[in-house]
Amino acid sequence: MNDKLQQAFDLFDAYNKRDPNRIIWEGQSFPQEYFLAIKLHDWIKKLDPQAEETLLLASRCQHIGRWEIPRESYAPDREGYLKWRKELAIYHAKKASEILKEVGYSTDQINAVQNIILKKKIKVNSAVQTMENALCLVFLAYQYEEFYPKHRDKIVNILKKSLLKMDAHGHRFALSLPYSPDGQEYIKEALKLIH
């Protein structure tokens, strides 16, 4: 790994370690966005062992500073949710570009990272598609089992939307994850709806 890449990772990680929200995994407590960024990076490497530097960078800052724009500051309806997601993505891209400039990345490299964060041309840009696969896999691997019992009435629809964003390569990994019996059933139901 080159020095510039490591420096960027260190700065992204230090920023995400400020997250006051915690996630408990295997008995240990972590700052949530730091933990999820590390896991997102791990999934990118599993999905694409030859991932370009810009994709690796994006994986560590995809949701940088997410806690700074809370969901509660937007209307509780779908329109509020979509507005929150859109403004968050712009915020993440801006934060990432500030850090990447500081480290010395070129404008072209920063733009490429921002395009991934903003998910531009998802079905055309292979790096964006890999990121979408990885984001869905992070949710399924680390958040899904705790999430679905609170949302049983709409979980199949939520899963369907997530699985539609993935490609066949991502689906293979999604099906190989260890789920509870209920969790597995919801995944199977969602997959039936998209095939």
Order of alpha helices (4+ residues) and beta strands (2+ residues): alpha-beta-beta-alpha-alpha-alpha-alpha-alpha-alpha-alpha-alpha-alpha
